[in-house]
């Protein structure tokens, strides 16, 4: 099974994020390891999408088969993340 690296990027942010995420912040999930600096609330919302993209899957409702968007569970200060599968690097 191929495991891809995944990039998480803050695409939108409203209100005041208690962790301080800002639009454009990026995190890398490399070799299946959790990214440093990612809060647990966001990670719990993103983990299903990360897992699907890491193993080569996609979401049929998304126009781009390499990515999906997911929102943080903090409904008062929503942060929307783009989760994107990165191309495999050549050995």
Secondary structure, DSSP 4 states (H G I P E B T S, - for coil): -----EEEEEEEE-S--TT---TT-EEEEBTTBPPTT--HHHHHHHHHHHHHHHTT---TTSSSTTEEEEE-S-TTS-EEEEEEEPPPPP-
